[in-house]
Amino acid sequence: MIVKKKLLSEIGEKMYQALVYLEFIDTTDITHVIQLIRALPEVTVVNNRSDKEDLNPRGYISVKLITKRTGVEAFATLKTTALSKVTEVRKFNYVPENIRRIESF
């Protein structure tokens, strides 16, 4: 683990986390959408933060990503990518001021 942290810090990689509000098509569920978002570039961890009993096509997810860019740039790119590549996603919102850098990963 120490080797991994040292290697990532030497190449300039940083980890960021933010809470994201999603709306998606009603023929799918949040678990499926989370799996698709996990496959996007730079995304490392995605967790459901909404009520699992809620059947509405919306929810909150926690997203962590690793990048060489700033958190604001990385999440802006992630939003664009998610809306264009994940056809199930209709809305992808986050608050740039709430993006936080994770120091230990």
N, C-alpha and C positions, 0 to 999 in steps of 0.2 A: 504494500500500500504506500509506503514512504517513497519507494522508487517511482510509482505512478504519479504521486503528487509532485515530486521533483521534476520528472520529465515534462509534465503538463505546464508547470511554472516556467521551465526553461524555454519552451517553445511559445510562451506568451498566451496560453489558453486561460480563460477565466470562466467561472460558472455563475450564472444568474438565475434567479427564480422570480416568478410572478404569478398572480392569480388571474385567470382568464375566464371571461364569461362567453359561453358558446350558445348559439342557437343552431339547430340542425333540422333536417327534414324529418317529418313525423313517421316515416317508415323504418327508421333505424333507432338505435338506443345509444346512450352516452358511452357505454362500454365499447361498442364498435367504433365510434368516433375517436375515442382515446387511443385505440390500437392504431388507427390510421395516422393520428398526429405523432405517435411515438416513432413512426417510420420516416418522419421528415428530417431533413438535414439539421444537424447541431442539437437536436432534441435528445436528452438523455433519460429523463424521468417525467412521466405524466401520471397524476393521481386524481381521482374523482373527489371533489370536495362538496358535491351536492347531495341532497337526500336521495338515497337509492330507491326509495319508494315513489319518488316523483316520476310520473310517466309523461310529463310534458317534454316536448323536444327542445330542452334548454338545460343549462347547468353550469356549474363552476368547476374548473380544473386547475390544479397546480402544475405548472410547467417549469422544469429546470433544463437549461441548455448550456453547452460549452462552446465558446467562441473566442476568436481573437479580437472581435469588434467590441464596441460598447454595448451595454445591455439594451439601451434604447434602439440602437441600430439593429441588433440581433432580433429583438421582438417585433420590430416593424417589418423586417424581412420574413419572419415566421408568420406574421399575420397575412401578408401578401401571398406567401406560399400556401398556407392553409386554405385561404379562400379560393385560390386558383387550382390547387391540386386535389384537395379533398372535397369532392362534389357534394357530399352530404352536409358540409358546413355552410350555413347562411350568414352567420354573424360571429365575429371573433373580436372581442373587446377586452382591453386591459388598460390600466392606469399607468402611464410611463413613470410617474413619481413613486409608484409602489414596486418597481423593479429593484430587487436587491441583489447585491453581489454576495455569493457564498464563498467565504475565505477557505474553508477546508472541504475538500471533496475527495 
